[in-house]
């Protein structure tokens, strides 16, 4: 683990990102990209809002429905970009 | 992960990628969480997390990183979610969460666990 077991996930991610030592022009493009998305208003759900239901296939091709999962207990949803 | 499960909660991951065809069925069964494929970005849009990759970033991915998103997401799909985490109670209400276009920022696991504890009323 980067930086020892006590470091927060945010701390670890910052360290990892810095360790990539990207050229300044690349960092600038990525920063501008992040700012563009921020300005686009893609801000996600608000606290207290009801999460829209959905049904999507999982890695085995089985349909997973959010409302069905919620009937069993709380659900943590994690949106990620991909395995790359 | 185990802490989340031990509190009676479930973890579900969602990406715009097409289902992974590189894994064997045994490997797919070994993955302990559901990894969902939003191949039309319908759910990303419903959750207001969808964005089209800016042109300048697309060029960078292709030319500097050797990353062609179409290979992962499908033809013409230069689109991604804002990375986000939501903790939902059993009514589907967002009780905690974080969404940040800066992909180096993620919700702390300890905050996720604390939110679940406050929902289930545990110590």
Backbone of each chain as ProteinMPNN parsed JSONL, in Angstrom:
{"seq_chain_A": "XXXXXXXXXXXXXXXXXXXXXXXXXXXXXXXXXXXXXXXXXXXXXXXXXXXXXXXXXXXXXXXXXXXXXXXXXXXXXXXXXXXX", "coords_chain_A": {"N_chain_A": [[0.839, -1.201, 0.0], [0.514, 2.219, -0.817], [2.266, 4.63, 0.977], [1.701, 3.648, 3.505], [-0.493, 2.078, 5.979], [-2.133, 3.833, 7.3], [-2.9, 5.944, 5.763], [-5.415, 7.919, 4.171], [-7.859, 7.041, 1.643], [-8.166, 9.106, -0.189], [-5.72, 10.431, 0.177], [-3.947, 8.448, -0.654], [-4.659, 8.202, -3.345], [-3.977, 10.72, -4.306], [-1.212, 10.671, -3.957], [-0.55, 8.568, -5.648], [-1.324, 9.644, -8.103], [0.446, 11.793, -8.325], [2.805, 10.379, -8.452], [2.905, 9.494, -11.002], [4.089, 11.351, -12.534], [3.467, 13.103, -14.772], [3.912, 14.972, -17.84], [3.786, 18.596, -17.752], [2.126, 19.722, -19.754], [0.375, 17.684, -20.355], [-0.908, 17.281, -17.909], [-2.194, 19.732, -17.792], [-4.074, 19.555, -19.865], [-5.689, 17.466, -18.9], [-6.626, 18.663, -16.56], [-8.095, 20.817, -17.623], [-10.027, 19.322, -18.926], [-11.371, 18.171, -16.764], [-12.41, 20.496, -15.605], [-14.139, 21.303, -17.669], [-16.082, 19.279, -17.547], [-17.081, 19.721, -15.011], [-18.296, 22.208, -15.422], [-20.266, 21.437, -17.136], [-22.371, 20.626, -15.671], [-22.883, 18.075, -14.815], [-23.585, 16.834, -12.113], [-24.52, 14.827, -10.569], [-26.57, 12.921, -8.188], [-28.454, 14.461, -5.499], [-28.023, 14.652, -1.922], [-30.543, 13.08, -0.078], [-32.249, 12.811, -2.164], [-34.276, 10.584, -4.183], [-32.925, 7.671, -5.519], [-32.956, 6.874, -8.939], [-34.632, 3.985, -10.211], [-33.257, 1.053, -11.799], [-32.401, -1.474, -14.22], [-29.842, -3.581, -15.018], [-27.414, -5.566, -16.866], [-25.213, -7.861, -15.198], [-21.771, -9.015, -14.763], [-22.078, -11.646, -15.416], [-24.117, -11.702, -17.133], [-26.573, -11.679, -15.963], [-29.609, -10.089, -15.022], [-29.658, -7.278, -12.967], [-31.616, -5.646, -10.668], [-32.112, -2.525, -9.214], [-34.166, -1.892, -7.314], [-34.865, -4.393, -6.411], [-32.565, -5.223, -5.105], [-32.525, -3.32, -3.082], [-34.622, -4.14, -1.577], [-33.534, -5.978, 0.023], [-31.62, -4.755, 1.588], [-29.518, -1.865, 2.521], [-27.812, -0.167, -0.196], [-24.706, 0.302, -1.763], [-23.759, 2.276, -4.351], [-21.444, 2.361, -6.942], [-20.088, 4.323, -9.313], [-17.963, 3.935, -11.981], [-15.243, 4.49, -14.3], [-14.085, 2.566, -15.984], [-12.252, -0.515, -16.642], [-9.789, 0.094, -17.603]], "CA_chain_A": [[0.0, 0.0, 0.0], [1.299, 3.451, -0.91], [2.229, 5.555, 2.099], [1.357, 3.026, 4.787], [-1.884, 1.675, 6.149], [-2.927, 4.865, 7.963], [-3.268, 7.007, 4.849], [-6.767, 7.865, 3.632], [-7.941, 6.716, 0.224], [-7.895, 10.351, -0.928], [-4.28, 10.647, 0.253], [-3.291, 7.443, -1.501], [-4.904, 8.519, -4.751], [-3.173, 11.91, -4.628], [0.184, 10.232, -4.072], [-0.414, 7.771, -6.862], [-1.42, 10.532, -9.254], [1.704, 12.552, -8.383], [3.901, 9.452, -8.774], [2.926, 9.222, -12.448], [5.001, 12.36, -13.096], [3.07, 13.436, -16.143], [4.395, 16.279, -18.304], [2.848, 19.679, -17.407], [1.105, 19.968, -20.788], [-0.626, 16.613, -20.226], [-1.677, 17.609, -16.706], [-3.041, 20.889, -18.113], [-5.206, 19.079, -20.669], [-6.568, 16.7, -18.01], [-7.27, 19.649, -15.662], [-9.13, 21.528, -18.404], [-11.091, 18.347, -19.156], [-12.134, 18.064, -15.512], [-13.168, 21.747, -15.467], [-15.227, 21.254, -18.665], [-17.14, 18.394, -17.051], [-17.685, 20.433, -13.873], [-19.165, 23.265, -15.96], [-21.375, 20.825, -17.881], [-23.487, 20.43, -14.745], [-23.057, 16.657, -14.462], [-23.241, 16.894, -10.684], [-25.005, 13.639, -9.877], [-27.733, 13.033, -7.308], [-28.288, 15.209, -4.245], [-28.348, 13.942, -0.684], [-31.972, 13.183, 0.206], [-32.994, 12.507, -3.391], [-34.476, 9.155, -4.402], [-32.127, 7.175, -6.644], [-33.806, 6.243, -9.956], [-34.479, 2.529, -10.329], [-32.709, 0.603, -13.079], [-32.071, -2.894, -14.362], [-28.699, -3.702, -15.934], [-26.769, -6.882, -16.785], [-23.93, -7.941, -14.487], [-20.685, -9.65, -15.517], [-22.489, -12.981, -15.865], [-25.268, -11.557, -18.017], [-27.815, -11.71, -15.184], [-30.16, -8.749, -14.814], [-29.689, -6.813, -11.578], [-32.522, -4.503, -10.531], [-31.804, -1.806, -7.971], [-35.245, -2.0, -6.322], [-34.819, -5.748, -5.83], [-31.446, -5.223, -4.137], [-32.89, -2.482, -1.938], [-35.575, -4.878, -0.723], [-32.746, -6.818, 0.936], [-30.789, -3.94, 2.489], [-28.923, -0.677, 1.904], [-26.957, -0.453, -1.354], [-23.675, 1.267, -2.136], [-23.576, 2.307, -5.806], [-20.174, 2.97, -7.311], [-19.949, 4.552, -10.758], [-16.547, 4.053, -12.333], [-15.077, 4.758, -15.728], [-13.804, 1.32, -16.694], [-11.125, -1.264, -16.075], [-8.54, 0.641, -18.125]], "C_chain_A": [[0.874, 1.252, 0.0], [1.146, 4.245, 0.388], [1.762, 4.95, 3.411], [-0.133, 2.838, 4.965], [-2.755, 2.793, 6.715], [-3.457, 5.906, 6.988], [-4.683, 6.811, 4.307], [-6.716, 7.472, 2.159], [-7.619, 7.958, -0.611], [-6.391, 10.629, -0.962], [-3.531, 9.697, -0.666], [-3.454, 7.779, -2.976], [-4.085, 9.731, -5.184], [-1.709, 11.513, -4.837], [0.404, 9.455, -5.359], [-0.393, 8.678, -8.092], [-0.108, 11.308, -9.429], [2.852, 11.653, -8.848], [3.983, 9.168, -10.27], [3.795, 10.233, -13.2], [4.679, 12.682, -14.559], [3.609, 14.798, -16.537], [3.339, 17.354, -18.027], [1.76, 19.882, -18.459], [0.0, 18.903, -20.746], [-1.529, 16.892, -19.025], [-2.643, 18.744, -17.005], [-4.271, 20.46, -18.91], [-6.206, 18.34, -19.78], [-7.324, 17.632, -17.06], [-8.397, 20.375, -16.388], [-10.312, 20.608, -18.66], [-11.99, 18.225, -17.936], [-12.996, 19.314, -15.311], [-14.355, 21.793, -16.427], [-16.404, 20.446, -18.124], [-17.858, 19.061, -15.875], [-18.69, 21.472, -14.371], [-20.373, 22.688, -16.692], [-22.577, 20.559, -16.98], [-23.776, 18.978, -14.419], [-22.652, 16.479, -13.001], [-23.771, 15.705, -9.893], [-26.209, 13.912, -8.991], [-27.403, 13.875, -6.086], [-28.597, 14.304, -3.057], [-29.839, 14.146, -0.412], [-32.856, 12.874, -0.992], [-33.177, 10.995, -3.518], [-33.695, 8.718, -5.642], [-33.053, 6.491, -7.657], [-33.552, 4.733, -10.024], [-33.882, 2.198, -11.701], [-32.551, -0.902, -13.044], [-30.973, -2.997, -15.407], [-28.096, -5.103, -15.798], [-25.464, -6.818, -15.986], [-22.927, -8.707, -15.34], [-21.026, -11.057, -15.991], [-23.723, -12.927, -16.766], [-26.599, -11.626, -17.295], [-28.3, -10.277, -14.959], [-30.21, -8.425, -13.323], [-30.588, -5.586, -11.521], [-32.285, -3.84, -9.175], [-32.895, -2.029, -6.924], [-35.259, -3.372, -5.649], [-33.706, -5.829, -4.789], [-31.811, -4.436, -2.884], [-33.866, -3.205, -1.008], [-34.829, -5.742, 0.284], [-31.917, -6.003, 1.925], [-30.266, -2.701, 1.789], [-27.988, -1.081, 0.756], [-25.95, 0.681, -1.541], [-23.495, 1.163, -3.646], [-22.254, 3.003, -6.109], [-20.097, 3.083, -8.829], [-18.472, 4.736, -11.066], [-16.405, 4.068, -13.846], [-14.826, 3.497, -16.539], [-12.593, 0.644, -16.103], [-9.787, -0.745, -16.583], [-7.995, 1.614, -17.123]], "O_chain_A": [[1.859, 1.329, 0.735], [0.03, 4.499, 0.84], [1.454, 5.688, 4.347], [-0.936, 3.371, 4.199], [-3.981, 2.722, 6.626], [-4.358, 6.672, 7.33], [-5.1, 5.689, 4.02], [-5.671, 7.557, 1.514], [-6.898, 7.881, -1.605], [-5.85, 11.014, -1.998], [-2.599, 10.094, -1.366], [-2.513, 7.657, -3.76], [-3.56, 9.766, -6.297], [-1.058, 11.967, -5.778], [1.395, 9.647, -6.064], [0.428, 8.513, -8.994], [0.385, 11.459, -10.547], [3.758, 12.104, -9.548], [4.995, 8.666, -10.757], [4.184, 10.005, -14.345], [5.521, 12.544, -15.447], [3.752, 15.682, -15.692], [2.141, 17.07, -18.059], [0.614, 20.176, -18.122], [-1.157, 19.183, -21.06], [-2.75, 16.76, -19.108], [-3.781, 18.734, -16.534], [-5.376, 20.942, -18.663], [-7.414, 18.551, -19.885], [-8.506, 17.425, -16.785], [-9.498, 20.533, -15.86], [-11.463, 21.042, -18.621], [-13.215, 18.181, -18.055], [-14.155, 19.221, -14.905], [-15.437, 22.255, -16.067], [-17.559, 20.859, -18.223], [-19.08, 18.98, -15.754], [-19.785, 21.605, -13.826], [-21.387, 23.368, -16.853], [-23.675, 20.295, -17.469], [-24.802, 18.673, -13.811], [-21.545, 16.041, -12.69], [-23.51, 15.581, -8.696], [-26.794, 14.993, -9.034], [-26.246, 13.995, -5.684], [-29.333, 13.325, -3.175], [-30.339, 15.267, -0.507], [-34.066, 12.696, -0.852], [-32.355, 10.219, -3.032], [-33.806, 9.341, -6.698], [-33.846, 5.627, -7.284], [-32.417, 4.272, -9.91], [-33.999, 2.982, -12.643], [-32.566, -1.523, -11.981], [-31.143, -2.555, -16.544], [-28.24, -5.752, -14.762], [-24.709, -5.851, -16.085], [-23.198, -9.015, -16.5], [-20.348, -11.603, -16.862], [-24.298, -13.957, -17.118], [-27.649, -11.631, -17.936], [-27.5, -9.369, -14.734], [-30.735, -9.2, -12.523], [-30.361, -4.607, -12.231], [-32.26, -4.499, -8.136], [-32.588, -2.325, -5.769], [-35.616, -3.501, -4.478], [-33.879, -6.426, -3.727], [-31.459, -4.823, -1.77], [-33.928, -2.922, 0.188], [-35.405, -6.187, 1.277], [-31.549, -6.507, 2.987], [-30.53, -2.496, 0.604], [-27.447, -2.186, 0.74], [-26.3, 1.86, -1.485], [-23.127, 0.109, -4.165], [-21.978, 4.09, -5.601], [-20.048, 2.079, -9.539], [-17.81, 5.593, -10.481], [-17.327, 3.705, -14.576], [-15.308, 3.378, -17.665], [-11.975, 1.161, -15.172], [-8.745, -1.114, -16.041], [-6.939, 2.205, -17.349]]}, "seq_chain_B": "XXXXXXXXXXXXXXXXXXXXXXXXXXXXXXXXXXXXXXXXXXXXXXXXXXXXXXXXXXXXXXXXXXXXXXXXXXXXXXXXXXXXXXXXXXXXXXXXXXXXXXXXXXXXXXXXXXXXXXXXXXX", "coords_chain_B": {"N_chain_B": [[-15.267, -3.87, 1.86], [-16.029, -6.407, 3.011], [-16.851, -5.39, 5.431], [-18.977, -3.785, 4.623], [-20.776, -5.746, 3.684], [-21.101, -7.188, 6.055], [-22.668, -5.514, 7.487], [-25.055, -5.825, 6.347], [-25.45, -4.628, 3.942], [-25.164, -4.014, 0.37], [-22.858, -3.971, -2.369], [-22.6, -2.409, -5.44], [-21.247, -2.067, -8.621], [-20.984, 0.166, -11.397], [-20.379, 0.704, -14.802], [-19.765, 2.306, -18.028], [-18.873, 0.432, -19.762], [-18.891, -2.214, -22.166], [-20.038, -5.585, -21.567], [-17.485, -7.592, -20.146], [-15.572, -9.589, -22.164], [-13.31, -10.975, -21.839], [-12.952, -12.445, -19.608], [-13.198, -15.696, -18.077], [-16.046, -17.832, -17.401], [-15.749, -18.924, -14.88], [-14.001, -17.133, -13.671], [-15.646, -14.916, -13.707], [-17.585, -15.729, -11.914], [-16.114, -15.712, -9.635], [-15.783, -13.101, -8.893], [-16.636, -10.992, -6.304], [-18.575, -8.99, -6.242], [-21.354, -7.362, -7.92], [-20.81, -6.292, -11.15], [-21.942, -3.947, -13.166], [-23.062, -3.329, -16.491], [-23.593, -0.501, -18.259], [-24.539, -0.184, -21.106], [-25.799, 1.564, -22.802], [-25.628, 3.968, -21.657], [-27.829, 4.879, -20.333], [-28.456, 4.767, -17.599], [-26.373, 6.226, -16.465], [-27.056, 8.742, -17.425], [-29.571, 9.155, -16.232], [-28.766, 9.435, -13.631], [-27.461, 11.765, -13.728], [-24.72, 11.82, -14.303], [-23.425, 11.511, -16.617], [-21.088, 12.284, -19.214], [-19.726, 13.673, -22.258], [-16.578, 12.889, -23.518], [-14.254, 15.49, -23.554], [-12.968, 17.003, -26.575], [-10.2, 17.584, -26.667], [-9.192, 15.993, -24.636], [-9.882, 13.491, -25.551], [-8.19, 13.269, -27.805], [-5.744, 13.252, -26.455], [-5.963, 10.856, -24.957], [-6.045, 8.999, -27.054], [-3.669, 9.482, -28.528], [-1.522, 9.807, -26.731], [-1.929, 8.116, -24.527], [-2.65, 5.758, -25.665], [-5.246, 4.841, -25.504], [-8.251, 3.734, -26.512], [-11.417, 4.467, -26.145], [-13.629, 3.463, -27.449], [-13.149, 0.814, -27.863], [-13.657, -0.298, -25.429], [-16.164, 0.68, -24.684], [-17.799, 0.584, -26.91], [-18.745, 1.302, -30.333], [-18.416, 4.686, -31.249], [-18.784, 5.63, -28.701], [-17.577, 7.771, -26.921], [-17.765, 8.444, -24.098], [-18.321, 8.937, -20.601], [-18.828, 8.252, -17.056], [-19.094, 10.702, -14.437], [-16.986, 9.99, -11.813], [-18.499, 8.39, -9.068], [-19.987, 7.802, -5.845], [-22.666, 6.392, -4.06], [-24.572, 6.063, -1.142], [-27.324, 4.261, -0.433], [-30.401, 4.17, 1.329], [-32.916, 1.755, 2.391], [-35.207, 2.686, 1.195], [-34.288, 3.713, -1.073], [-33.278, 6.223, -0.932], [-30.785, 8.719, -1.224], [-28.387, 8.751, 1.106], [-25.823, 9.396, 1.697], [-22.959, 10.499, -0.137], [-20.809, 11.08, -2.974], [-19.683, 12.842, -5.76], [-17.36, 13.503, -8.175], [-15.802, 15.154, -10.797], [-13.062, 15.107, -10.906], [-11.109, 12.488, -11.163], [-9.307, 11.55, -9.376], [-10.288, 11.83, -6.921], [-12.104, 10.269, -4.45], [-14.853, 8.902, -2.559], [-14.329, 8.382, 0.892], [-13.708, 5.165, 2.213], [-14.242, 4.815, 4.96], [-16.192, 6.733, 5.422], [-18.265, 5.735, 3.903], [-18.868, 3.381, 5.268], [-19.625, 4.5, 7.719], [-21.963, 5.824, 6.945], [-23.607, 3.691, 6.238], [-23.818, 2.45, 8.703], [-25.279, 4.389, 10.067], [-27.676, 4.142, 8.794], [-28.521, 1.494, 9.267], [-28.543, 1.531, 11.945], [-26.621, 0.596, 13.644], [-23.782, 0.184, 15.934]], "CA_chain_B": [[-16.223, -4.789, 1.216], [-16.579, -7.339, 4.008], [-17.558, -4.582, 6.421], [-20.249, -3.401, 4.008], [-21.633, -6.939, 3.701], [-21.412, -7.611, 7.424], [-23.714, -4.613, 7.97], [-26.283, -6.152, 5.622], [-25.559, -3.808, 2.736], [-24.603, -4.615, -0.832], [-22.062, -3.05, -3.176], [-22.844, -2.624, -6.869], [-20.435, -1.166, -9.437], [-21.579, 0.435, -12.714], [-19.536, 1.437, -15.746], [-20.37, 2.314, -19.372], [-18.219, -0.561, -20.599], [-19.627, -3.403, -22.587], [-19.651, -6.712, -20.71], [-16.116, -8.047, -20.388], [-15.543, -10.91, -22.793], [-11.979, -11.558, -21.664], [-12.958, -13.298, -18.423], [-13.912, -16.966, -18.176], [-17.208, -17.849, -16.526], [-15.265, -19.196, -13.513], [-13.49, -15.857, -13.15], [-16.801, -14.042, -13.471], [-18.262, -16.178, -10.692], [-15.224, -15.465, -8.494], [-15.855, -11.68, -8.526], [-17.611, -11.005, -5.208], [-19.629, -7.975, -6.352], [-21.932, -7.226, -9.252], [-20.264, -5.232, -11.988], [-23.001, -3.77, -14.152], [-22.683, -2.699, -17.744], [-24.598, 0.437, -18.773], [-24.054, -0.129, -22.484], [-26.446, 2.657, -23.539], [-25.458, 5.161, -20.803], [-29.146, 5.304, -19.859], [-28.438, 4.97, -16.146], [-25.455, 7.351, -16.234], [-27.796, 9.976, -17.689], [-30.598, 9.293, -15.182], [-28.093, 9.839, -12.387], [-26.797, 13.041, -14.053], [-23.273, 11.62, -14.19], [-22.906, 11.277, -17.967], [-20.495, 13.369, -19.994], [-18.966, 13.323, -23.454], [-15.167, 13.211, -23.296], [-13.882, 16.67, -24.341], [-12.158, 16.666, -27.753], [-8.781, 17.666, -26.348], [-8.874, 14.832, -23.795], [-9.986, 12.333, -26.454], [-6.937, 13.227, -28.567], [-4.696, 12.857, -25.511], [-6.137, 9.429, -24.675], [-5.711, 8.211, -28.243], [-2.301, 9.66, -29.032], [-0.493, 9.702, -25.686], [-2.175, 6.997, -23.604], [-3.021, 4.553, -26.403], [-6.528, 4.388, -24.954], [-9.4, 3.955, -27.382], [-12.61, 4.136, -25.353], [-14.602, 2.707, -28.247], [-12.864, -0.612, -27.678], [-14.261, -0.715, -24.155], [-17.554, 1.11, -24.542], [-18.569, 0.37, -28.129], [-18.52, 2.283, -31.392], [-18.954, 6.036, -31.098], [-19.12, 5.966, -27.303], [-16.563, 8.516, -26.162], [-18.536, 8.996, -22.995], [-17.927, 8.385, -19.31], [-19.509, 8.829, -15.895], [-18.364, 11.346, -13.353], [-16.863, 8.95, -10.786], [-19.415, 8.724, -7.974], [-20.396, 6.77, -4.897], [-23.878, 6.761, -3.327], [-25.061, 5.109, -0.15], [-28.786, 4.338, -0.471], [-31.121, 3.403, 2.339], [-33.793, 0.766, 1.759], [-36.204, 3.386, 0.388], [-33.613, 4.212, -2.267], [-32.899, 7.624, -0.716], [-29.344, 8.949, -1.095], [-28.102, 9.2, 2.48], [-24.467, 9.946, 1.648], [-22.412, 10.27, -1.47], [-19.813, 12.003, -3.491], [-19.443, 12.746, -7.199], [-16.364, 14.52, -8.505], [-15.182, 14.919, -12.114], [-11.647, 14.797, -10.689], [-11.132, 11.042, -10.913], [-8.381, 11.178, -8.302], [-10.993, 12.072, -5.658], [-13.164, 9.28, -4.207], [-15.408, 8.881, -1.204], [-13.547, 7.573, 1.826], [-14.381, 3.948, 2.686], [-14.735, 4.994, 6.337], [-17.443, 7.507, 5.345], [-19.279, 4.814, 3.376], [-19.245, 2.49, 6.374], [-20.346, 5.31, 8.71], [-23.306, 6.086, 6.411], [-24.388, 2.45, 6.352], [-24.111, 2.259, 10.13], [-26.344, 5.303, 10.488], [-28.922, 3.627, 8.209], [-28.955, 0.244, 9.914], [-28.669, 1.788, 13.378], [-25.629, -0.155, 14.407], [-22.843, 0.957, 16.742]], "C_chain_B": [[-16.888, -5.713, 2.232], [-17.362, -6.586, 5.074], [-18.929, -4.187, 5.892], [-21.231, -4.565, 4.071], [-22.064, -7.311, 5.117], [-22.496, -6.723, 8.036], [-25.039, -4.845, 7.222], [-26.491, -5.328, 4.374], [-24.873, -4.518, 1.563], [-23.831, -3.536, -1.602], [-22.258, -3.414, -4.644], [-22.031, -1.598, -7.652], [-21.055, -1.036, -10.825], [-20.581, 1.182, -13.582], [-20.211, 1.419, -17.117], [-19.807, 1.229, -20.274], [-19.181, -1.666, -21.021], [-19.21, -4.551, -21.679], [-18.281, -7.254, -21.139], [-16.125, -9.469, -20.969], [-14.2, -11.612, -22.6], [-11.927, -12.495, -20.452], [-13.685, -14.614, -18.703], [-15.104, -16.916, -17.221], [-16.79, -18.092, -15.073], [-14.744, -17.909, -12.875], [-14.644, -14.904, -12.829], [-17.532, -14.42, -12.19], [-17.432, -15.87, -9.452], [-15.27, -14.003, -8.04], [-16.966, -11.515, -7.486], [-18.688, -9.93, -5.297], [-20.188, -7.985, -7.769], [-21.312, -6.037, -9.96], [-21.223, -5.078, -13.152], [-22.516, -2.968, -15.346], [-23.829, -1.815, -18.239], [-24.238, 0.752, -20.221], [-24.72, 0.958, -23.317], [-26.306, 3.992, -22.794], [-26.772, 5.681, -20.243], [-29.116, 5.639, -18.36], [-27.506, 6.13, -15.781], [-26.208, 8.676, -16.393], [-28.852, 10.22, -16.618], [-29.997, 9.819, -13.883], [-27.307, 11.146, -12.561], [-25.274, 12.953, -13.881], [-22.608, 11.508, -15.562], [-22.189, 12.515, -18.507], [-19.787, 12.811, -21.219], [-17.525, 13.749, -23.203], [-14.797, 14.416, -24.167], [-12.873, 16.302, -25.439], [-10.667, 16.608, -27.439], [-8.324, 16.438, -25.52], [-8.927, 13.548, -24.632], [-8.689, 12.164, -27.246], [-5.785, 12.754, -27.686], [-4.754, 11.354, -25.226], [-5.635, 8.579, -25.849], [-4.219, 8.267, -28.561], [-1.219, 9.463, -27.977], [-0.675, 8.466, -24.807], [-2.485, 5.686, -24.336], [-4.34, 3.962, -25.931], [-7.653, 4.752, -25.917], [-10.659, 3.504, -26.647], [-13.624, 3.31, -26.128], [-14.395, 1.205, -28.108], [-13.53, -1.149, -26.418], [-15.768, -0.481, -24.138], [-18.434, 0.808, -25.76], [-18.412, 1.541, -29.081], [-19.185, 3.615, -31.071], [-19.183, 6.466, -29.66], [-17.913, 6.545, -26.552], [-17.278, 9.216, -25.02], [-18.225, 8.235, -21.723], [-18.846, 8.911, -18.218], [-18.546, 9.696, -15.082], [-18.222, 10.258, -12.281], [-17.688, 9.328, -9.552], [-19.691, 7.512, -7.095], [-21.647, 7.269, -4.178], [-24.227, 5.664, -2.342], [-26.571, 5.31, -0.06], [-29.388, 3.559, 0.691], [-32.144, 2.519, 1.628], [-34.947, 1.379, 0.986], [-35.585, 3.941, -0.905], [-33.188, 5.664, -2.148], [-31.381, 7.72, -0.546], [-29.065, 9.518, 0.287], [-26.687, 9.771, 2.594], [-23.943, 9.714, 0.246], [-21.441, 11.342, -1.874], [-19.698, 11.76, -4.991], [-18.476, 13.852, -7.565], [-15.735, 14.204, -9.852], [-13.683, 14.66, -12.006], [-11.563, 13.341, -10.231], [-10.1, 10.612, -9.88], [-9.008, 11.423, -6.923], [-12.112, 11.039, -5.508], [-13.633, 9.363, -2.765], [-14.587, 7.944, -0.323], [-14.338, 6.334, 2.258], [-14.955, 4.101, 4.098], [-16.051, 5.776, 6.352], [-18.586, 6.631, 4.839], [-19.797, 3.932, 4.508], [-20.044, 3.26, 7.423], [-21.783, 5.563, 8.253], [-24.182, 4.842, 6.532], [-24.765, 2.219, 7.814], [-25.257, 3.158, 10.577], [-27.7, 4.852, 9.93], [-29.424, 2.424, 8.994], [-29.03, 0.389, 11.435], [-27.708, 1.02, 14.241], [-24.717, 0.762, 15.196], [-21.853, 1.729, 15.884]], "O_chain_B": [[-18.113, -5.801, 2.316], [-18.389, -7.057, 5.561], [-19.923, -4.244, 6.616], [-22.384, -4.39, 4.465], [-23.209, -7.693, 5.36], [-23.165, -7.123, 8.988], [-26.019, -4.135, 7.45], [-27.582, -5.322, 3.804], [-24.118, -5.474, 1.738], [-24.124, -2.346, -1.491], [-22.105, -4.569, -5.04], [-22.113, -0.399, -7.382], [-21.587, -2.004, -11.368], [-20.001, 2.179, -13.151], [-21.117, 0.621, -17.354], [-20.216, 1.113, -21.429], [-20.141, -1.993, -20.323], [-18.137, -4.499, -21.079], [-17.973, -7.355, -22.326], [-16.616, -10.412, -20.348], [-13.977, -12.701, -23.128], [-10.968, -13.25, -20.291], [-14.654, -14.652, -19.461], [-15.164, -16.06, -16.338], [-17.39, -17.544, -14.148], [-15.004, -17.629, -11.705], [-14.624, -14.188, -11.827], [-18.035, -13.557, -11.47], [-17.968, -15.776, -8.348], [-14.847, -13.691, -6.928], [-18.117, -11.86, -7.755], [-19.631, -9.949, -4.505], [-19.585, -8.535, -8.69], [-21.291, -4.923, -9.437], [-21.316, -5.95, -14.017], [-21.685, -2.067, -15.23], [-24.899, -2.311, -18.594], [-23.702, 1.819, -20.522], [-24.265, 1.252, -24.422], [-26.807, 5.018, -23.252], [-26.829, 6.799, -19.733], [-29.67, 6.646, -17.919], [-27.815, 6.922, -14.89], [-26.026, 9.606, -15.608], [-29.017, 11.345, -16.147], [-30.643, 10.554, -13.136], [-26.585, 11.574, -11.66], [-24.633, 13.88, -13.384], [-21.385, 11.422, -15.662], [-22.626, 13.644, -18.287], [-19.319, 11.673, -21.237], [-17.282, 14.856, -22.724], [-14.998, 14.382, -25.381], [-12.038, 15.415, -25.26], [-9.961, 15.703, -27.886], [-7.217, 15.931, -25.697], [-8.12, 12.638, -24.444], [-8.154, 11.06, -27.348], [-4.952, 11.955, -28.116], [-3.733, 10.667, -25.249], [-4.914, 7.596, -25.673], [-3.587, 7.245, -28.826], [-0.121, 9.004, -28.291], [0.302, 7.843, -24.391], [-2.574, 4.629, -23.711], [-4.535, 2.747, -25.952], [-7.966, 5.927, -26.112], [-10.931, 2.308, -26.54], [-14.389, 2.547, -25.539], [-15.338, 0.423, -28.22], [-13.917, -2.316, -26.356], [-16.541, -1.308, -23.655], [-19.66, 0.779, -25.655], [-17.998, 2.631, -28.686], [-20.35, 3.67, -30.677], [-19.717, 7.547, -29.415], [-17.323, 5.902, -25.684], [-17.376, 10.443, -24.992], [-17.905, 7.047, -21.754], [-19.56, 9.893, -18.419], [-17.341, 9.447, -15.05], [-19.221, 9.663, -11.877], [-17.588, 10.449, -9.052], [-19.635, 6.366, -7.539], [-21.698, 8.417, -3.736], [-24.182, 4.479, -2.673], [-27.046, 6.376, 0.332], [-28.958, 2.448, 1.005], [-32.229, 2.533, 0.4], [-35.603, 0.69, 0.205], [-36.272, 4.557, -1.72], [-32.783, 6.278, -3.136], [-30.769, 6.925, 0.168], [-29.464, 10.641, 0.595], [-26.404, 10.55, 3.504], [-24.426, 8.838, -0.472], [-21.28, 12.364, -1.206], [-19.624, 10.616, -5.44], [-18.744, 15.023, -7.295], [-15.194, 13.115, -10.044], [-13.091, 14.063, -12.905], [-11.892, 13.003, -9.093], [-10.024, 9.431, -9.542], [-8.356, 11.249, -5.894], [-12.983, 10.953, -6.373], [-12.916, 9.827, -1.878], [-14.202, 6.853, -0.744], [-15.507, 6.443, 2.628], [-16.028, 3.576, 4.395], [-16.921, 5.52, 7.185], [-19.726, 6.762, 5.284], [-21.004, 3.76, 4.681], [-21.025, 2.744, 7.959], [-22.711, 5.525, 9.06], [-25.357, 4.933, 6.886], [-25.895, 1.838, 8.12], [-26.106, 2.745, 11.368], [-28.744, 5.141, 10.515], [-30.601, 2.344, 9.344], [-29.515, -0.505, 12.13], [-27.949, 0.816, 15.431], [-24.858, 1.984, 15.137], [-20.993, 2.432, 16.414]]}, "name": "protein", "num_of_chains": 2, "seq": "XXXXXXXXXXXXXXXXXXXXXXXXXXXXXXXXXXXXXXXXXXXXXXXXXXXXXXXXXXXXXXXXXXXXXXXXXXXXXXXXXXXXXXXXXXXXXXXXXXXXXXXXXXXXXXXXXXXXXXXXXXXXXXXXXXXXXXXXXXXXXXXXXXXXXXXXXXXXXXXXXXXXXXXXXXXXXXXXXXXXXXXXXXXXXXXXXXXXXXXXXXXXXXX"}
